[in-house]
Amino acid sequence: MINEYENTLRRLIINIIGGEDTSSYLVSEDRIEKWKDKRETAKKKNKGILLENELLYYSDFYDLKTIITKNWELFLDILKDKKRFEIFFSEIENYRNTLAHGRNLISSQENLLKGITSDLKNSITIYHNRNEMKDDFFIQIIKVSDNLGNTWENTMSEPIPTLRIGDEYELFIDANDPKDRKVSYNLDIYQGSINVYQDSNHFTFTINKLMVGPKTTINLSVSTPGSKYKNVDFFTVFITVLPE
């Protein structure tokens, strides 16, 4: 849950300020260079593959607070109360330190952690939906990534990874339901006759000969089966599968 809070802040910053190396985060050049060093270390460790390419994913936790407070006017309409944000952030920081020292969180702390994270995600969703005048708020696929280092943040984006028969392929779905309901994840590949519904956002499957093609379609969706109304979001990823 702490990672979820942390990465939700990172996605928010990227959406508002940008995810390029040259984005104006208003932090020192020294901090930027340290992030770049961490990204390069991760790249070498994973043999040239990065699951996260954006520089901000290699920042430290406290860097996120610095960025948001120094750019507060950009985040005011979403987070509303600066003091409230700082108090919540400090609570999460304390919990991170607790876990880092090998201690467990007590149940009240776990509940507060979950509440702070849900509150942040809900504030972001409300902000995104405000102009559409929706009476309710719906689940959203934020990002899809794979075990090859590729990331998709909208269905029109590249790349189209190339795979071969017998390869093990993994996809990770990052979704947000503002009401924090139980989420069901679906993966459907018609050519490969794979249609899986599960509670986990992590799919693993083997590329087979039925998937061979220059642009094989992988359809992904998320839904909340327990909701009283249709609450579903869809995402499409394309892959190239080479024949034997």
C-alpha positions as CSV (number, residue, x, y, z in Angstrom):
1,M,0.0,0.0,0.0
2,I,2.9,2.4,0.7
3,N,4.3,1.8,-2.8
4,E,0.8,2.4,-4.2
5,Y,0.6,5.8,-2.4
6,E,4.2,6.7,-3.6
7,N,3.6,5.7,-7.2
8,T,0.2,7.4,-7.3
9,L,2.0,10.7,-6.3
10,R,4.6,10.0,-9.1
11,R,1.9,9.5,-11.7
12,L,0.2,12.7,-10.5
13,I,3.4,14.7,-10.8
14,I,4.1,13.3,-14.3
15,N,0.5,14.1,-15.4
16,I,0.8,17.7,-14.1
17,I,4.4,18.6,-14.7
18,G,5.6,16.0,-17.2
19,G,7.8,12.9,-17.3
20,E,10.7,14.0,-19.4
21,D,14.2,14.3,-18.0
22,T,14.0,18.1,-18.6
23,S,10.6,18.6,-16.8
24,S,10.7,21.5,-14.4
25,Y,10.4,19.8,-11.0
26,L,12.2,22.7,-9.2
27,V,14.7,20.5,-7.5
28,S,18.4,20.8,-7.5
29,E,20.6,19.5,-10.4
30,D,22.3,17.3,-7.8
31,R,19.0,15.5,-7.1
32,I,18.4,15.1,-10.8
33,E,21.8,13.5,-11.3
34,K,21.2,11.1,-8.5
35,W,18.0,10.0,-10.1
36,K,19.8,9.4,-13.4
37,D,22.5,7.4,-11.6
38,K,19.8,5.2,-10.0
39,R,18.1,4.7,-13.3
40,E,21.4,3.7,-15.0
41,T,22.2,1.3,-12.1
42,A,18.7,-0.3,-12.5
43,K,19.3,-0.6,-16.3
44,K,22.6,-2.4,-15.8
45,K,21.2,-4.6,-13.1
46,N,18.3,-5.7,-15.4
47,K,20.5,-6.2,-18.5
48,G,19.3,-3.1,-20.3
49,I,15.6,-3.5,-19.5
50,L,13.8,-0.8,-17.5
51,L,10.3,-1.5,-16.2
52,E,9.9,2.2,-15.6
53,N,11.6,4.7,-18.0
54,E,10.4,8.0,-16.5
55,L,13.2,9.6,-14.4
56,L,10.8,10.4,-11.5
57,Y,10.4,6.7,-10.7
58,Y,14.0,6.8,-9.5
59,S,13.5,9.7,-7.1
60,D,13.4,9.2,-3.3
61,F,10.2,9.4,-1.4
62,Y,10.9,12.8,0.2
63,D,11.6,14.2,-3.3
64,L,8.0,13.9,-4.1
65,K,6.9,16.2,-1.3
66,T,9.6,18.7,-2.3
67,I,8.3,18.8,-5.9
68,I,4.6,19.1,-4.9
69,T,5.2,21.9,-2.3
70,K,7.5,23.9,-4.6
71,N,4.9,23.6,-7.4
72,W,1.9,23.9,-5.1
73,E,-0.1,26.2,-7.4
74,L,-0.1,23.4,-10.0
75,F,-1.5,20.9,-7.5
76,L,-3.8,23.2,-5.5
77,D,-7.0,22.3,-7.5
78,I,-6.4,18.6,-6.8
79,L,-4.9,18.4,-3.3
80,K,-6.8,21.5,-2.0
81,D,-5.2,21.8,1.5
82,K,-1.4,22.0,1.6
83,K,-1.2,21.4,5.4
84,R,-3.4,18.4,5.1
85,F,-1.3,17.0,2.3
86,E,1.9,17.5,4.4
87,I,0.4,15.8,7.4
88,F,-0.7,12.8,5.4
89,F,2.6,12.6,3.7
90,S,4.4,12.7,7.0
91,E,2.3,9.8,8.3
92,I,3.2,7.7,5.3
93,E,6.8,8.6,5.7
94,N,6.7,7.4,9.3
95,Y,5.1,4.1,8.2
96,R,7.9,3.6,5.6
97,N,10.5,4.1,8.3
98,T,8.7,1.6,10.6
99,L,8.7,-1.1,7.9
100,A,12.3,-0.3,6.9
101,H,13.4,-1.0,10.4
102,G,11.8,-4.5,10.4
103,R,8.8,-3.5,12.5
104,N,5.2,-4.2,11.6
105,L,2.3,-1.7,11.3
106,I,-0.5,-2.2,13.8
107,S,-4.1,-2.5,12.4
108,S,-5.0,1.1,13.1
109,Q,-1.9,2.3,11.1
110,E,-2.8,-0.1,8.3
111,N,-6.3,1.3,8.1
112,L,-5.1,4.9,8.1
113,L,-2.5,4.1,5.4
114,K,-5.3,2.6,3.3
115,G,-7.5,5.6,3.9
116,I,-4.8,8.1,3.0
117,T,-4.0,6.3,-0.2
118,S,-7.7,6.0,-1.2
119,D,-8.2,9.7,-0.4
120,L,-5.4,10.7,-2.7
121,K,-6.6,8.5,-5.6
122,N,-10.1,9.7,-5.1
123,S,-9.0,13.4,-5.2
124,I,-7.2,12.7,-8.5
125,T,-10.2,10.9,-10.1
126,I,-12.6,13.7,-9.0
127,Y,-10.3,16.2,-10.6
128,H,-10.1,14.3,-13.9
129,N,-13.9,13.8,-14.0
130,R,-15.0,17.3,-12.8
131,N,-15.4,18.8,-16.3
132,E,-17.4,15.9,-17.6
133,M,-20.1,16.5,-14.9
134,K,-20.4,12.8,-14.0
135,D,-22.6,12.0,-11.1
136,D,-20.5,9.0,-10.2
137,F,-16.9,8.0,-10.6
138,F,-15.6,5.0,-12.5
139,I,-12.7,2.7,-12.6
140,Q,-9.8,3.6,-14.9
141,I,-6.8,1.8,-16.3
142,I,-3.9,4.1,-15.7
143,K,-1.0,2.2,-17.1
144,V,0.0,-1.2,-18.5
145,S,3.5,-2.5,-18.5
146,D,5.3,-5.7,-19.4
147,N,8.3,-7.7,-18.3
148,L,10.4,-6.4,-21.3
149,G,10.4,-2.8,-20.0
150,N,7.6,-1.5,-22.2
151,T,4.9,0.9,-20.8
152,W,1.6,2.0,-22.3
153,E,-0.4,4.9,-20.8
154,N,-3.0,5.1,-23.6
155,T,-4.2,2.7,-26.2
156,M,-2.8,4.6,-29.1
157,S,0.8,4.5,-27.9
158,E,3.7,2.5,-29.1
159,P,5.7,0.3,-28.8
160,I,4.7,-3.0,-30.3
161,P,7.1,-5.5,-28.7
162,T,8.4,-8.5,-30.7
163,L,8.1,-12.0,-29.2
164,R,8.6,-15.6,-30.3
165,I,6.8,-18.8,-29.8
166,G,7.6,-20.2,-26.4
167,D,8.4,-16.9,-24.8
168,E,7.0,-16.2,-21.3
169,Y,5.2,-12.9,-21.4
170,E,4.0,-10.9,-18.4
171,L,1.6,-7.9,-18.3
172,F,0.9,-5.7,-15.3
173,I,-2.3,-3.6,-15.1
174,D,-2.3,-0.4,-13.0
175,A,-5.9,0.5,-12.4
176,N,-7.8,2.8,-9.9
177,D,-11.3,2.5,-8.6
178,P,-12.1,5.6,-6.6
179,K,-14.6,3.8,-4.4
180,D,-12.0,1.1,-3.6
181,R,-14.1,-1.8,-4.6
182,K,-12.8,-5.3,-5.4
183,V,-11.4,-5.3,-8.9
184,S,-11.5,-8.1,-11.5
185,Y,-8.9,-8.2,-14.2
186,N,-9.4,-9.7,-17.7
187,L,-7.0,-10.7,-20.5
188,D,-8.4,-11.9,-23.8
189,I,-6.3,-13.0,-26.8
190,Y,-8.7,-14.4,-29.5
191,Q,-5.9,-15.8,-31.7
192,G,-4.4,-17.6,-28.8
193,S,-7.7,-18.7,-27.3
194,I,-6.8,-17.2,-23.9
195,N,-9.5,-15.6,-21.9
196,V,-8.7,-15.2,-18.2
197,Y,-10.5,-13.4,-15.4
198,Q,-8.7,-13.1,-12.1
199,D,-8.2,-10.9,-9.0
200,S,-4.5,-10.3,-9.6
201,N,-3.3,-7.4,-11.9
202,H,-0.4,-9.6,-13.0
203,F,-0.8,-11.9,-16.0
204,T,1.7,-14.5,-17.1
205,F,1.3,-16.6,-20.2
206,T,3.3,-18.4,-22.9
207,I,3.4,-17.2,-26.5
208,N,2.0,-19.9,-28.7
209,K,1.8,-20.5,-32.5
210,L,-1.8,-19.3,-32.6
211,M,-0.6,-15.8,-31.7
212,V,1.8,-15.5,-34.7
213,G,1.2,-12.2,-36.6
214,P,2.5,-8.7,-37.2
215,K,0.0,-7.1,-34.8
216,T,-1.6,-9.6,-32.5
217,T,-4.3,-8.0,-30.3
218,I,-4.3,-8.4,-26.5
219,N,-7.5,-7.0,-25.0
220,L,-7.4,-6.0,-21.3
221,S,-10.2,-4.9,-19.1
222,V,-10.9,-4.1,-15.5
223,S,-14.2,-4.1,-13.7
224,T,-15.8,-4.1,-10.3
225,P,-18.3,-7.0,-10.2
226,G,-19.8,-5.9,-6.9
227,S,-20.9,-2.4,-8.2
228,K,-24.6,-1.7,-8.8
229,Y,-23.9,-0.1,-12.2
230,K,-21.6,-1.0,-15.2
231,N,-18.1,-0.1,-14.1
232,V,-15.5,-1.2,-16.6
233,D,-12.5,0.1,-18.5
234,F,-10.8,-1.3,-21.5
235,F,-7.2,-1.2,-22.9
236,T,-5.6,-2.8,-26.0
237,V,-2.0,-3.8,-26.4
238,F,-0.4,-5.0,-29.6
239,I,2.5,-7.4,-30.0
240,T,4.4,-8.9,-32.9
241,V,4.8,-12.7,-32.7
242,L,7.4,-14.2,-35.1
243,P,6.8,-17.7,-36.6
244,E,9.2,-20.6,-35.8
